[in-house]
Amino acid sequence: MNIKWSDEAIQEIQNRFGADTKVWKLVSDSEGCGCSVNGVPTLWAIHSPQNGELNAESNHFEVWYEQQHEVFFDDYMRITYQPDKRAFTLASDGQIYSNRLKLEDRRTAESVK
C-alpha cells in the first residue's frame, strides 16, 4: 500500500494534532456499523504500531494497517485536504473512499472506546 499526502493535508494534520503526530493507523472502522464489511475509512493517531501490523509506503507520515483491512483499500491512494469544507479526502484513481475522512487521536486512554 502506498499513500501520498498533499502539502495541505500535512499542514492541517500538524495544525490539528501537533507537529509531533507522526504515526497513523488506517482502519476500516466498523464499530457501530452493524457489519464488519461496511466499515468507514478512518485514520487513528497512535504512538506506535502493534505487532503484526504492516507499514504502508508514505511520503510523509508513518501509516500502519492490519493485513485484514488491506482488502478494503487500493494499492495507491492519496490524502488531500479541502479547506473550504474543512475536510480530508481519501481517494485512489479508481474511487473516493471518503470526502470526510475521519481522524481520531487514539494516543490517550480517554479517546479509546
C-alpha positions as MATLAB code, in Angstrom:
seq = 'MNIKWSDEAIQEIQNRFGADTKVWKLVSDSEGCGCSVNGVPTLWAIHSPQNGELNAESNHFEVWYEQQHEVFFDDYMRITYQPDKRAFTLASDGQIYSNRLKLEDRRTAESVK';
ca = [
       0.000    0.000    0.000;
       1.255    3.462   -0.879;
      -0.232    6.712    0.476;
       0.627   10.181   -0.816;
      -0.218   13.152    1.402;
      -0.853   16.564   -0.134;
       1.009   19.540    1.335;
      -2.329   20.982    2.529;
      -3.220   17.729    4.312;
       0.177   17.588    6.029;
      -0.153   21.183    7.217;
      -3.700   20.703    8.511;
      -2.741   17.488   10.354;
       0.075   19.373   12.069;
      -2.263   22.266   12.905;
      -4.898   19.988   14.422;
      -2.788   17.317   16.076;
       0.626   18.955   16.568;
       3.929   18.593   14.784;
       4.826   15.587   16.951;
       1.986   13.500   15.462;
       3.890   11.289   13.045;
       2.328    7.812   13.308;
      -1.104    6.903   11.944;
      -3.115    3.719   11.572;
      -5.502    3.330    8.622;
      -8.529    1.239    9.546;
     -11.849    0.257    8.124;
     -13.709    1.113   11.327;
     -16.868   -0.969   11.620;
     -17.760   -0.108   15.216;
     -21.416    0.861   15.278;
     -21.885   -0.044   11.594;
     -23.570   -3.378   12.276;
     -21.413   -5.318    9.824;
     -17.669   -5.831    9.560;
     -17.689   -5.313    5.773;
     -19.370   -1.885    5.980;
     -16.506   -0.105    7.702;
     -15.753    3.586    7.457;
     -12.197    4.538    6.447;
     -10.590    6.181    9.461;
      -7.133    7.346   10.479;
      -6.087    6.908   14.095;
      -3.173    8.866   15.552;
      -1.194    6.274   17.531;
       2.052    6.129   19.496;
       3.359    3.031   17.731;
       2.064    0.071   15.723;
       1.021   -3.236   17.246;
       2.806   -6.491   16.468;
       1.871   -7.816   13.052;
       0.698   -4.523   11.572;
       2.000   -3.623    8.131;
       3.712   -0.380    7.152;
       2.422    1.486    4.106;
       4.755    3.465    1.888;
       4.146    7.144    2.590;
       5.652   10.443    1.501;
       5.350   11.981    4.974;
       3.730   10.265    7.974;
       4.178    6.668    9.085;
       0.998    4.785    8.189;
       0.249    1.321    9.564;
      -2.631   -1.042    8.894;
      -3.829   -4.520    9.752;
      -3.447   -7.078    6.981;
      -7.149   -7.991    7.267;
      -8.059   -4.393    6.301;
      -5.850   -4.407    3.202;
      -8.684   -5.849    1.103;
     -10.744   -2.671    1.625;
      -8.144   -0.328    0.073;
      -6.322    0.148   -3.243;
      -2.555   -0.163   -3.580;
      -2.091    3.556   -4.346;
      -4.095    6.204   -2.507;
      -3.858    9.877   -1.683;
      -4.990   12.021    1.213;
      -5.854   15.626    0.448;
      -7.401   18.477    2.407;
     -10.244   20.742    1.255;
     -10.039   23.958    3.307;
     -13.451   25.229    2.162;
     -15.089   22.099    3.634;
     -12.541   21.670    6.446;
     -12.373   18.018    5.372;
      -9.836   15.399    4.382;
     -10.369   13.136    1.380;
      -9.045    9.602    0.933;
      -9.094    8.569   -2.721;
      -7.418    6.427   -5.341;
      -7.569    6.629   -9.119;
     -10.472    4.162   -9.001;
     -12.629    5.562   -6.211;
     -13.221    8.055   -3.444;
     -13.233    6.297   -0.080;
     -14.311    9.327    1.883;
     -14.810   13.051    1.277;
     -14.881   13.493    5.034;
     -12.148   11.166    6.259;
     -12.457   10.692    9.992;
      -9.294   11.304   12.057;
      -9.134   10.247   15.702;
      -6.439   10.713   18.310;
      -6.053    7.274   19.905;
      -2.923    8.187   21.869;
      -4.766    8.830   25.119;
      -6.708    6.347   27.235;
      -9.768    8.650   27.226;
     -10.070    8.529   23.441;
     -10.121    4.725   23.169;
     -13.599    3.271   23.378;
];
